[in-house]
């Protein structure tokens, strides 16, 4: 009798252990999202510390920019490309080549190749471009045809300083006139390649 009672008790206990009941109710699992991991292995003198970045430009008043083709308001924003884990026995110098989407029909001939269109979004600015300058304070070509100035690599870490600024691509016309500059959002994107030698 005791054996039958013990077997019945053990069966009950085993059944509870195999079919747990949660005090707070049922457990619900839902999709939580997605995580993307992107990287690159390079066979070069250095590695780029971050391949992507966002540079937030300060606002510029239309009145300070709308002063004729080629006018820049002088409020360039600094940014850097940082090279890490550098080995100067592999290469001793570096250059950067930029490539941005351009629209030759919207950029005066004198500024083609060194300027890219910056207006985009729901309410884009009109008649405005962006220029990138290297550490020599010269505009860098953004059509991929020529690199920045050359910089000597340092062991371990090399910082390449750049700046970006607004440039007027239209004549100074009264706001609202056909072909005049218009205020709006500014967004531009550029890809870059690093050349070690």
N, C-alpha and C positions, 0 to 999 in steps of 0.2 A: 504494500500500500504506500509506504513511504517512497519507494522507488517510482511508482506511478505519479505521485504528487510532485516529486522532485523533477521528473521528466516533464510534466505539464508546466511547472514553474519555469524551467529552463527554456522550453519552447516559447512561452510567452515573452520571456526576457529577450530571447534571440529575435523574435518577431518585431519587438519594439526597436531593437538596435539596428535591424536591417531596414526598417521603415520609419525613419525619424520624423517626428512631428515638431514643427518650429512653433515656439510660443508666440511669436509676433505675427504669425500667419504665413502665407506662402512667400517664397523667395522669387523675386522677379529680376530677370536679367534683360537689359536693354542695350542697344548699340550705343557706344560711348563716343565714337569719333574715329579719326584716322590720323596717324602720325607718319609723315614722310621723312625719310632720311636721305640726304643728298650729299655726296662727297666726290672726291676725285683723288686718285693716286697719280703723282707726277714724277717724271724723271728729269728733274731740272735742278738748278743751283739753289733755289728757294721754293717755298710754298707760300701761296697767298693766304693770309690769315682768315679772310672772309671774302668769298667770291661775290657776294651781293651786299649792297648797302643802300640806304635811303638818305638822301641829303635834303633837308628841309630848308628851302630858301626863305629869306625874310620877305615880307610883303614890300612891294614897291608901288608908289603912287603913279598913276597914269601920267600925271602932269610932270613927274620927274623923268619919265622914260620917253614920252612923246615929243622928242626934240629933233627928229630927223634920222635918216638912215645912218646906222652905225653908232648912234649915241648909246652910251652905257651909263647907268646911274652910279656906278662905282661902289655898289654894295655886294661885291662878290662874296660867296660863301666858301670857306675852306673845307676841304675833305682830303683824306689820305688813302692810299693803297699801301697796306703793310705786308711786307714780305718777311717770313719767319723761317727759322731752321736753315739759314743760308750757309753755304759752303763756298767760299771764294776760291777754293782750289778747283772747283768745277767751272765757274764763270766769274768774271770780275766786274762786269758792267751790265746794265739793264736799261731797256726802253719800254715804253707802253704805247700800244696802238689802240685807238678808239674807233668804234664803228656805230654810228647812230642813223636811224632812218631820216632821210632828208627829202625835201620836195623843192627841186631847183626852181620851180615856177613861183615859189613864195620867198625865195632868198635872193637878194641882189647879187649880181655876178661877183663883186668884190669880196663877198662874205661866204660864197659857196665853198664847201669843204671844211670850213672852220666854224660853221654855225649849224645848229639844227633847230627845227620848229619845236616850240614848246607848248603851244596851246592844245589842250584836249579836255575831254570830260563833257559834262552836260552843258556847260557855259564856258567854252574855251576862250582864252585871250586871243586877240587877232593882231598880227603884225609884230609879234614878239618872238625872239629866238633865244637860244642859250649858247654860250661859248665856254669852253674849258681852257684853263690856262695852267701851264706846268710851273715848276719851281723857278724857271727863268722869267716868269711873268709874260710869256709869249703864248698866243692862242695855239692850241693843239688841233691838228686836223682830226675831224670826226668822220671822215669818209674812208678811213682805213688805208689811205695811200702813203702816209708818212707818220713816223713815230714821234713821240715826245722827245725832249732833249735826253741825252744819255746821262745816266747817274752811276756812280761807282757803288758797287755792293759792299756792305759791311758784313763781317762774320756774324752769324746768328740772326740779326734783325736789321732790315733796311726799310725806312719809311719814305714813301714817295708823296710829297705834298702837291696838291692841285687846288684849284679854285674854280668855281662856276659862277657865271653871272648873266644877267639879262642883257640883250642887245635889241635896239629898235631896227626893224626890217622895213619900215615904211617912212615916207615923208611926214613931217609934222603937219598934220591936218586937223581941223576942228573935229572934235569927237562927234560922231554921228554922220560925218561926211563919208561918201562912198570911198572905200580903200583906206580909211583911217584906222589907226590903232584902236583896239577895244579892250576894255578891262575884262577879266575872266580868269578861269583856272589855268594853272601852268603845270604840266606834267611832261617829262621827257625821259627817255630811257637810252642808255648807251651801253654797248658791250665793250670789253677791253681784253686785249691779249698782252702777255708779258713776253718780251724777247730778251733772253740772256745770251751774252757772248763774252 
